[in-house]
């Protein structure tokens, strides 16, 4: 399993936008994203660094692989 990079919340949002997710609203210190046809929503922390475990959980929730996510960074 490839090692995830430590990236910011904003960079994480851009990567998910490239994968078809859309920002719906900010909520406190998190950015909420949705995708048509998906039941799940993503709540991405708007921090300088997103923890690797949190990032891996977001990737799993989005239904993609780590490699697919890393290609979008």
N, C-alpha and C positions, 0 to 999 in steps of 0.2 A: 504494500500500500504506500503510495507516494506521500512524502511529507508535505503538509500544507504550509504555505508561506504565511507570515504574520503581516496582515494588511489592514488598512483602515476601514471603517464602516462605509465611508463614501466610495472607496474603491470596490468594496464588496457589492454595493448597490449597483455600480456601473456594470460589473460582471454579470449580475443577475438580469439587468436590463438588456444586455446583449443576448441573453438566453430567452427573452420574451416576457419577463416579469415587468410589472408596472408599479410605480410608486403611487399609493393611494393617498397617504397622509402621514405626516409626522405625528408621533404620540410621545410626548416627553422627550427622552433621549434615545428613542428608537424610531426607525423608519419602517412603515408597514408596506409590504408589497403583495400583489395578487397577480394571478395569471388566469386568463380565460380557459375554462375547461378543467381547472385544478380546484379541488376542495380546500387545499391547504393555503394558509397565508404565511408569509415570512416576516418576522419581526427582527430587523437587523439593528444592533446597537450602533449609535452614531458616536463611536469612540475613536481615538487615535489608533488603537490596535484592537482587533477582534480576536478573542481567545481561539486557539486552534480547535478546542472541543466544541465551542459554539459554532464555529464555521463549519465543522464537519457535520454537526446536527442540522444546520441550515441546508447544506448540500443534500443530505439524506432526505429531508422534508421535501425538497424541490424535486426529488426523484431523478437526480443526475449522478454521475460518477465524479470523483475527485479530478480525474483527468479532464473531463469535459469542462469542469469549472476552471481549472488552471489554464486551459486554452483561451479563456475569455479575459484573463487578467491582463 
